[in-house]
Amino acid sequence: MRGMHKVGLAVWLLALAGCATVDTVSSHAHVDKKARWAMLPVVNHTDTPQAGLRAEGLAESLLRSEGVEDVTSYPANLSDDTLLEPSQRRAQEAALEWAKAQGMQYALTGSVEEWRYKVGVDGEPAVGITLQVIDVGSGKVVWSGAASKSGWSRDGLAAVAQKLIRGLIADAVN
């Protein structure tokens, strides 16, 4: 009987491990939380309208909660959240130029790969996102992370996204 409990625990742990995937790469040991930061557009690669804008809002708030005090969001006229990728890439480039002109040291940007409720009986929320911290002066990526997570059927999509983005940002700034 005891062996069955160990097998059951192992299966349960494997199932939990399959619910989230996180990969990060850092080329700097430390980013300065006291520096001036810019929140740049998050490109929406999903069929969900405004998923990029939703991710931006969460990311900016969570960046502040991790101790980054001076965060400024790019001007709204630089972005039009559409399904047309070239337009979104131009918006990211324009926002990076804006951040450089404003004297920002770091910028947070990224893309949303998945932002939906899965089809089926349970309708679990699923989120996939990438984030990057850019040294604005050089234009080089100093940190990048990619993560995906599925929640339980009673979880909200925003709650799953918030947990996922919080983990990525904590890794980026700590």
Backbone bond lengths (Angstrom), bond angles and torsions (degrees), N, CA, C in turn:
res aa  C-N    CA-C-N  psi(-1)  N-CA   C-N-CA  omega(-1)  CA-C   N-CA-C  phi
1 M - - - 1.450 - - 1.535 111.59 -
2 R 1.338 115.48 -40.53 1.457 119.69 179.95 1.530 110.78 -62.80
3 G 1.312 117.62 -37.29 1.465 122.59 177.93 1.517 111.35 -62.31
4 M 1.321 116.75 -36.81 1.464 120.93 178.75 1.529 110.89 -65.39
5 H 1.339 116.71 -36.96 1.460 120.12 178.33 1.528 110.44 -64.62
6 K 1.343 116.40 -40.70 1.464 120.00 178.84 1.525 111.07 -65.23
7 V 1.326 116.62 -41.16 1.464 120.47 177.90 1.524 109.87 -64.57
8 G 1.316 116.96 -44.18 1.462 121.28 178.56 1.518 111.74 -61.34
9 L 1.339 117.34 -41.42 1.453 121.56 178.14 1.534 110.44 -64.79
10 A 1.317 117.04 -41.74 1.466 120.86 179.12 1.523 111.07 -63.15
11 V 1.327 117.43 -42.87 1.465 121.38 178.60 1.528 109.93 -63.97
12 W 1.307 117.45 -42.33 1.459 122.13 179.51 1.528 110.84 -62.69
13 L 1.337 117.66 -44.20 1.459 121.15 178.75 1.527 111.56 -64.38
14 L 1.326 117.55 -38.60 1.462 120.73 176.54 1.525 111.11 -64.06
15 A 1.316 116.52 -39.72 1.464 120.45 178.88 1.522 110.71 -63.94
16 L 1.330 117.21 -41.78 1.454 120.62 178.13 1.525 111.31 -65.48
17 A 1.315 116.36 -39.03 1.463 120.15 179.72 1.526 110.96 -62.84
18 G 1.305 118.37 -29.25 1.458 121.87 179.97 1.511 113.97 -78.38
19 C 1.326 118.49 -7.98 1.458 121.80 -176.74 1.520 113.51 -82.06
20 A 1.328 117.77 -20.79 1.457 119.81 -177.55 1.519 110.12 -143.12
21 T 1.310 115.35 142.90 1.456 122.03 176.03 1.513 107.50 -132.39
22 V 1.338 117.15 130.21 1.455 121.80 -179.87 1.520 108.58 -135.86
23 D 1.323 117.05 128.55 1.460 123.48 174.82 1.520 108.04 -130.40
24 T 1.342 116.97 130.70 1.460 120.37 177.50 1.518 110.02 -133.06
25 V 1.328 115.02 153.00 1.460 122.16 176.30 1.521 107.25 -135.86
26 S 1.329 116.91 132.57 1.456 120.89 179.54 1.515 109.48 -128.73
27 S 1.330 116.79 131.75 1.454 119.86 175.84 1.524 111.12 -106.93
28 H 1.327 117.17 -5.24 1.459 122.33 174.41 1.516 108.10 -118.50
29 A 1.310 116.41 141.58 1.456 119.85 178.45 1.529 110.73 -73.61
30 H 1.337 116.31 -25.27 1.459 118.50 -173.64 1.530 110.46 -155.24
31 V 1.318 116.53 137.01 1.462 120.99 169.34 1.519 107.05 -109.05
32 D 1.297 116.59 150.73 1.456 122.39 -175.34 1.524 110.38 -87.17
33 K 1.321 116.28 113.19 1.467 120.80 179.12 1.531 111.93 -68.96
34 K 1.324 116.98 -21.27 1.472 121.30 -178.86 1.531 112.00 -85.81
35 A 1.309 117.16 -6.98 1.470 121.59 -179.83 1.530 110.15 -71.93
36 R 1.336 115.55 170.57 1.462 121.47 174.69 1.524 108.25 -84.02
37 W 1.323 116.47 126.68 1.464 123.36 -178.04 1.524 109.63 -115.73
38 A 1.327 115.28 148.43 1.461 121.95 174.88 1.526 108.43 -119.25
39 M 1.315 116.35 137.49 1.462 121.73 171.49 1.516 105.90 -94.77
40 L 1.339 116.18 114.00 1.460 121.87 -179.34 1.521 110.10 -98.64
41 P 1.325 118.29 170.56 1.464 120.27 -179.85 1.531 112.54 -59.33
42 V 1.316 114.20 144.72 1.461 122.35 171.42 1.527 105.47 -107.01
43 V 1.323 115.55 116.59 1.464 121.41 -174.99 1.524 110.23 -71.03
44 N 1.310 115.66 136.90 1.458 122.40 -179.91 1.526 110.11 -97.48
45 H 1.340 116.86 108.45 1.469 121.63 177.22 1.533 111.20 -101.50
46 T 1.316 116.89 20.52 1.458 121.23 -177.86 1.522 110.29 -110.11
47 D 1.320 115.56 175.96 1.464 121.19 173.51 1.529 111.24 -89.94
48 T 1.326 117.08 -1.14 1.463 122.05 -178.49 1.523 109.26 -86.17
49 P 1.330 117.49 117.15 1.465 119.50 -179.73 1.528 111.79 -59.68
50 Q 1.325 116.16 137.82 1.457 125.41 175.32 1.532 115.06 62.19
51 A 1.330 118.06 21.98 1.462 120.32 176.88 1.531 110.31 -62.26
52 G 1.330 117.42 -36.85 1.458 120.87 177.79 1.515 112.18 -63.21
53 L 1.328 116.27 -43.09 1.465 120.41 178.21 1.523 111.34 -64.87
54 R 1.306 117.42 -37.60 1.468 121.16 178.14 1.523 110.25 -64.57
55 A 1.323 115.96 -43.98 1.468 120.65 178.75 1.528 110.71 -64.40
56 E 1.337 117.10 -39.63 1.467 120.83 177.57 1.515 111.44 -58.58
57 G 1.320 116.29 -46.67 1.460 120.65 -179.11 1.520 111.91 -60.22
58 L 1.325 116.11 -45.05 1.462 119.78 177.87 1.524 110.87 -64.80
59 A 1.330 116.49 -45.37 1.463 120.61 -176.95 1.530 111.48 -62.36
60 E 1.321 117.36 -43.24 1.468 119.66 -179.97 1.525 110.96 -62.74
61 S 1.307 116.98 -44.92 1.461 120.81 179.33 1.531 111.48 -64.08
62 L 1.320 117.00 -42.90 1.457 120.67 -179.19 1.520 112.10 -71.14
63 L 1.320 117.86 -29.77 1.461 121.41 174.49 1.532 108.97 -61.99
64 R 1.315 116.32 -43.67 1.475 120.81 177.37 1.527 110.90 -63.91
65 S 1.323 117.05 -40.37 1.468 119.83 -178.50 1.527 112.27 -67.64
66 E 1.330 116.62 -19.09 1.473 120.79 176.52 1.529 112.04 -90.07
67 G 1.337 117.39 6.82 1.454 120.37 173.66 1.513 116.27 102.41
68 V 1.329 117.64 3.66 1.468 120.43 176.15 1.529 106.22 -85.38
69 E 1.325 116.02 108.44 1.460 120.41 -172.07 1.522 114.28 -85.64
70 D 1.322 117.43 -34.39 1.461 121.34 -173.64 1.535 109.97 -104.78
71 V 1.330 115.63 86.34 1.462 121.91 179.80 1.526 108.00 -120.04
72 T 1.320 116.46 128.07 1.460 121.61 177.81 1.520 108.36 -123.17
73 S 1.310 115.85 130.15 1.462 120.52 178.30 1.523 109.54 -83.31
74 Y 1.320 116.15 145.69 1.456 122.12 178.80 1.527 110.11 -60.90
75 P 1.327 117.48 155.02 1.470 120.04 178.50 1.531 111.23 -62.67
76 A 1.308 115.94 138.79 1.465 121.57 -176.66 1.523 113.25 -60.06
77 N 1.322 117.54 -28.68 1.461 119.33 -177.75 1.534 112.87 -71.39
78 L 1.334 117.90 -8.37 1.461 120.78 178.34 1.523 112.84 -85.02
79 S 1.318 117.40 -9.86 1.460 119.60 -176.65 1.516 110.95 -129.61
80 D 1.325 114.71 140.93 1.457 120.62 169.34 1.523 105.17 -133.21
81 D 1.303 116.08 105.41 1.465 121.47 -175.77 1.526 108.78 -69.59
82 T 1.320 114.88 95.49 1.459 121.14 179.34 1.513 108.90 -122.87
83 L 1.304 116.90 178.64 1.452 120.87 176.61 1.528 111.30 -90.82
84 L 1.320 117.40 6.37 1.457 121.61 -178.38 1.525 109.89 -94.04
85 E 1.304 117.25 105.78 1.460 122.98 -174.95 1.520 114.71 -56.81
86 P 1.341 121.04 -46.59 1.464 119.23 -178.24 1.521 112.80 -57.61
87 S 1.319 117.90 -37.41 1.451 121.70 178.40 1.527 110.36 -63.01
88 Q 1.313 116.98 -40.94 1.456 120.80 -178.94 1.525 111.34 -69.14
89 R 1.306 117.24 -38.25 1.470 120.12 177.71 1.530 110.53 -64.67
90 R 1.311 117.03 -40.42 1.468 119.92 176.57 1.527 110.37 -63.27
91 A 1.318 116.83 -38.05 1.462 120.59 178.48 1.528 110.42 -63.54
92 Q 1.336 117.62 -40.16 1.465 120.39 177.45 1.525 110.54 -63.21
93 E 1.319 116.99 -44.66 1.465 121.17 179.93 1.529 110.83 -63.32
94 A 1.330 116.98 -43.70 1.468 120.92 179.03 1.526 110.77 -64.09
95 A 1.328 117.12 -39.41 1.464 121.25 179.55 1.531 110.62 -67.62
96 L 1.325 117.88 -36.31 1.466 120.60 176.88 1.529 110.27 -65.84
97 E 1.325 117.26 -40.35 1.471 120.56 176.10 1.528 110.60 -63.49
98 W 1.328 116.70 -39.80 1.463 121.09 176.56 1.532 109.91 -60.51
99 A 1.347 117.24 -45.65 1.469 121.70 -179.49 1.525 110.74 -61.32
100 K 1.320 116.31 -39.77 1.467 120.99 178.63 1.532 109.77 -63.89
101 A 1.322 117.46 -43.95 1.464 122.12 -179.92 1.528 111.52 -65.33
102 Q 1.327 117.12 -27.86 1.464 121.81 -179.53 1.532 112.18 -85.04
103 G 1.328 117.56 -5.34 1.460 121.19 179.87 1.520 114.21 78.61
104 M 1.314 116.94 25.26 1.458 120.60 178.23 1.533 109.73 -72.13
105 Q 1.333 116.73 148.32 1.461 119.68 178.11 1.527 111.63 -93.61
106 Y 1.341 116.14 -40.82 1.461 120.61 -178.93 1.522 110.00 -126.65
107 A 1.321 115.05 155.03 1.460 121.18 175.15 1.520 108.56 -136.19
108 L 1.320 115.57 140.89 1.461 121.56 175.89 1.520 107.95 -108.16
109 T 1.310 116.60 128.87 1.452 122.69 179.43 1.521 108.39 -146.59
110 G 1.321 117.18 -178.05 1.460 119.35 177.98 1.512 111.81 166.24
111 S 1.326 114.09 -156.94 1.461 120.41 179.25 1.519 109.66 -150.49
112 V 1.318 114.94 152.76 1.461 121.67 175.76 1.521 107.02 -105.97
113 E 1.314 116.10 123.24 1.464 122.06 -178.64 1.532 112.00 -98.39
114 E 1.332 116.06 -29.38 1.467 120.86 179.46 1.518 108.14 -149.92
115 W 1.330 115.79 137.20 1.469 121.92 -179.29 1.517 106.27 -159.33
116 R 1.325 116.67 84.86 1.465 118.95 -173.55 1.521 111.04 -163.20
117 Y 1.311 113.95 170.56 1.459 121.43 167.19 1.517 106.80 -97.43
118 K 1.324 116.60 130.87 1.461 119.89 179.70 1.519 110.17 -65.90
119 V 1.309 115.31 148.35 1.456 121.35 177.88 1.525 108.40 -76.70
120 G 1.295 116.54 136.35 1.456 120.47 178.32 1.509 111.29 145.90
121 V 1.300 115.00 -175.83 1.459 121.29 -176.51 1.523 111.46 -62.25
122 D 1.330 116.25 -44.77 1.464 119.62 -175.07 1.521 113.68 -86.21
123 G 1.317 118.43 -28.26 1.463 121.99 178.59 1.517 113.49 58.60
124 E 1.333 117.48 51.77 1.456 120.57 -179.16 1.523 111.40 -66.17
125 P 1.349 117.10 143.22 1.461 120.14 175.49 1.528 109.80 -74.35
126 A 1.319 117.13 143.62 1.458 122.00 179.20 1.526 108.83 -137.26
127 V 1.329 115.43 131.87 1.452 121.75 -178.65 1.527 108.32 -132.66
128 G 1.329 116.36 136.85 1.457 122.72 172.15 1.510 107.92 -134.31
129 I 1.325 117.64 129.75 1.461 120.51 -173.71 1.523 110.90 -148.07
130 T 1.310 116.21 150.32 1.462 122.19 169.70 1.515 107.52 -121.26
131 L 1.315 116.94 144.93 1.457 122.18 175.04 1.521 108.52 -132.29
132 Q 1.312 115.74 150.67 1.468 122.26 177.49 1.516 109.19 -138.22
133 V 1.325 115.83 140.27 1.459 121.79 169.11 1.522 105.80 -105.39
134 I 1.331 115.38 124.65 1.461 121.83 -177.22 1.520 109.36 -111.91
135 D 1.323 116.81 134.32 1.459 121.83 168.65 1.525 105.05 -76.03
136 V 1.319 116.61 109.70 1.459 121.23 -171.34 1.524 112.03 -61.79
137 G 1.329 117.63 -39.70 1.454 120.70 -177.97 1.520 113.48 -61.36
138 S 1.322 116.25 -43.21 1.466 120.08 -177.68 1.520 112.83 -95.29
139 G 1.324 116.98 -19.78 1.464 121.01 -176.15 1.520 113.13 79.09
140 K 1.335 117.29 4.87 1.470 121.00 -178.02 1.517 111.80 -86.27
141 V 1.323 114.89 143.78 1.458 121.20 175.46 1.531 107.53 -78.01
142 V 1.340 116.43 121.58 1.460 120.83 -179.99 1.523 112.37 -99.84
143 W 1.316 116.16 -15.17 1.467 121.24 176.43 1.519 107.55 -155.82
144 S 1.312 116.87 142.08 1.463 119.88 172.71 1.513 109.05 -145.57
145 G 1.308 114.86 148.97 1.458 120.48 179.44 1.513 110.59 -147.25
146 A 1.316 114.77 147.82 1.463 121.38 176.15 1.516 106.92 -132.16
147 A 1.309 115.99 136.37 1.457 119.44 -178.10 1.520 110.15 -149.19
148 S 1.314 115.09 150.70 1.461 120.71 173.68 1.511 108.11 -142.23
149 K 1.310 114.96 150.12 1.464 119.94 -177.84 1.516 109.66 -155.41
150 S 1.311 114.94 141.31 1.463 122.05 170.73 1.517 107.55 -112.10
151 G 1.310 116.00 139.84 1.455 120.07 178.15 1.513 110.69 -101.19
152 W 1.305 114.85 -175.56 1.460 121.54 176.29 1.524 108.87 -85.70
153 S 1.299 116.55 166.91 1.463 120.60 -174.93 1.526 113.28 -62.06
154 R 1.317 118.44 -24.28 1.464 120.57 179.91 1.522 112.81 -93.28
155 D 1.324 117.61 -3.54 1.467 121.59 178.22 1.520 110.26 -78.27
156 G 1.313 115.82 147.23 1.453 120.91 173.80 1.518 110.37 -86.77
157 L 1.302 116.25 151.23 1.456 121.72 179.58 1.531 111.27 -60.36
158 A 1.326 117.64 -44.29 1.462 121.23 179.90 1.524 111.33 -64.12
159 A 1.316 117.57 -35.89 1.470 120.85 179.10 1.521 111.11 -65.89
160 V 1.325 116.94 -42.08 1.465 120.75 177.74 1.525 109.56 -65.11
161 A 1.330 116.99 -44.00 1.467 121.13 179.29 1.528 110.95 -62.74
162 Q 1.311 116.65 -41.32 1.467 120.69 -179.50 1.525 111.15 -62.28
163 K 1.310 117.81 -45.34 1.468 121.17 178.19 1.525 110.74 -61.20
164 L 1.304 115.58 -43.37 1.461 120.84 -178.05 1.529 111.30 -65.77
165 I 1.318 116.95 -48.46 1.463 121.54 -179.13 1.525 110.28 -66.77
166 R 1.332 118.21 -38.16 1.462 121.50 178.24 1.528 110.53 -58.28
167 G 1.325 116.75 -44.44 1.459 120.21 179.28 1.512 112.56 -63.29
168 L 1.325 116.88 -41.53 1.459 120.71 179.38 1.537 110.62 -65.07
169 I 1.318 116.70 -46.82 1.464 120.05 -177.52 1.520 110.96 -66.64
170 A 1.319 118.13 -40.42 1.455 120.54 176.73 1.527 111.15 -57.66
171 D 1.327 115.96 -41.05 1.463 119.77 177.79 1.525 111.38 -67.27
172 A 1.318 117.35 -34.88 1.463 121.45 -176.67 1.523 112.75 -70.89
173 V 1.323 118.04 -38.53 1.462 120.48 -171.87 1.525 114.19 -104.42
174 N 1.304 117.99 -7.15 1.477 119.93 -179.44 1.506 112.19 -109.07
